[in-house]
Amino acid sequence: MPKILLVEDNEMNRDMLSRRLQRKGYSVVTAEDGEKGLLLARSEMPDLILMEHKPSADGRLGSNSSPQG
């Protein structure tokens, strides 16, 4: 069964999409932010990662806030 990591900060959206994917036969692992998503990506080795956050300049899954300068 393909495993999907879903990174979504909105709990209702995360729950809704997770249930829909599970009904389609996917195994779903969820994270509520990029840092937890990064840890799960390394430990769970998902087949696909769905996220709204963009990776930071160093390639890590980070927040979408702009750097302070």
C-alpha positions as a Markdown table, in Angstrom:
| # | Residue | x | y | z |
|---|---|---|---|---|
| 1 | Met | 0.0 | 0.0 | 0.0 |
| 2 | Pro | 1.5 | 3.4 | -1.0 |
| 3 | Lys | 2.4 | 5.6 | 2.0 |
| 4 | Ile | 1.7 | 9.4 | 1.8 |
| 5 | Leu | 3.0 | 12.0 | 4.2 |
| 6 | Leu | 0.5 | 14.8 | 4.5 |
| 7 | Val | 1.9 | 18.1 | 6.0 |
| 8 | Glu | -0.9 | 20.5 | 6.7 |
| 9 | Asp | -1.3 | 23.0 | 9.5 |
| 10 | Asn | -5.1 | 23.3 | 9.3 |
| 11 | Glu | -6.5 | 20.5 | 11.4 |
| 12 | Met | -9.8 | 20.2 | 9.6 |
| 13 | Asn | -8.1 | 20.1 | 6.2 |
| 14 | Arg | -5.6 | 17.6 | 7.4 |
| 15 | Asp | -8.3 | 15.3 | 8.8 |
| 16 | Met | -10.5 | 15.6 | 5.7 |
| 17 | Leu | -7.8 | 14.9 | 3.2 |
| 18 | Ser | -6.3 | 12.1 | 5.3 |
| 19 | Arg | -9.7 | 10.3 | 5.5 |
| 20 | Arg | -10.2 | 10.7 | 1.7 |
| 21 | Leu | -6.8 | 9.3 | 0.9 |
| 22 | Gln | -7.3 | 6.4 | 3.3 |
| 23 | Arg | -10.7 | 5.5 | 1.6 |
| 24 | Lys | -8.8 | 5.4 | -1.7 |
| 25 | Gly | -6.4 | 2.8 | -0.2 |
| 26 | Tyr | -3.4 | 4.9 | 0.9 |
| 27 | Ser | -1.6 | 4.6 | 4.1 |
| 28 | Val | -1.4 | 8.2 | 5.5 |
| 29 | Val | 1.0 | 9.7 | 8.0 |
| 30 | Thr | 0.3 | 13.3 | 9.0 |
| 31 | Ala | 2.3 | 16.3 | 10.4 |
| 32 | Glu | 1.0 | 19.7 | 11.4 |
| 33 | Asp | 4.1 | 21.6 | 10.4 |
| 34 | Gly | 7.3 | 21.4 | 8.3 |
| 35 | Glu | 9.6 | 20.5 | 11.2 |
| 36 | Lys | 7.5 | 17.5 | 12.2 |
| 37 | Gly | 7.1 | 16.7 | 8.5 |
| 38 | Leu | 10.8 | 16.5 | 8.0 |
| 39 | Leu | 11.2 | 14.1 | 10.9 |
| 40 | Leu | 8.5 | 11.9 | 9.6 |
| 41 | Ala | 9.8 | 12.0 | 6.1 |
| 42 | Arg | 13.1 | 10.7 | 7.4 |
| 43 | Ser | 11.6 | 8.0 | 9.6 |
| 44 | Glu | 8.6 | 6.9 | 7.6 |
| 45 | Met | 10.1 | 7.0 | 4.1 |
| 46 | Pro | 6.8 | 7.9 | 2.4 |
| 47 | Asp | 6.2 | 7.3 | -1.3 |
| 48 | Leu | 4.8 | 10.8 | -1.7 |
| 49 | Ile | 4.8 | 14.0 | 0.4 |
| 50 | Leu | 1.9 | 16.4 | 0.1 |
| 51 | Met | 2.6 | 19.8 | 1.7 |
| 52 | Glu | 1.7 | 23.5 | 1.4 |
| 53 | His | 5.1 | 24.6 | 2.9 |
| 54 | Lys | 8.0 | 25.3 | 0.5 |
| 55 | Pro | 11.4 | 24.0 | 1.4 |
| 56 | Ser | 13.7 | 26.6 | 2.8 |
| 57 | Ala | 16.9 | 27.7 | 1.0 |
| 58 | Asp | 18.9 | 24.9 | 2.7 |
| 59 | Gly | 16.4 | 22.3 | 1.4 |
| 60 | Arg | 14.7 | 21.7 | 4.8 |
| 61 | Leu | 11.0 | 21.8 | 5.2 |
| 62 | Gly | 10.5 | 25.1 | 6.9 |
| 63 | Ser | 7.9 | 27.7 | 7.5 |
| 64 | Asn | 6.6 | 30.0 | 4.8 |
| 65 | Ser | 7.5 | 33.1 | 6.7 |
| 66 | Ser | 10.1 | 35.5 | 5.3 |
| 67 | Pro | 13.5 | 35.8 | 7.0 |
| 68 | Gln | 14.1 | 38.7 | 9.2 |
| 69 | Gly | 16.8 | 41.0 | 7.9 |
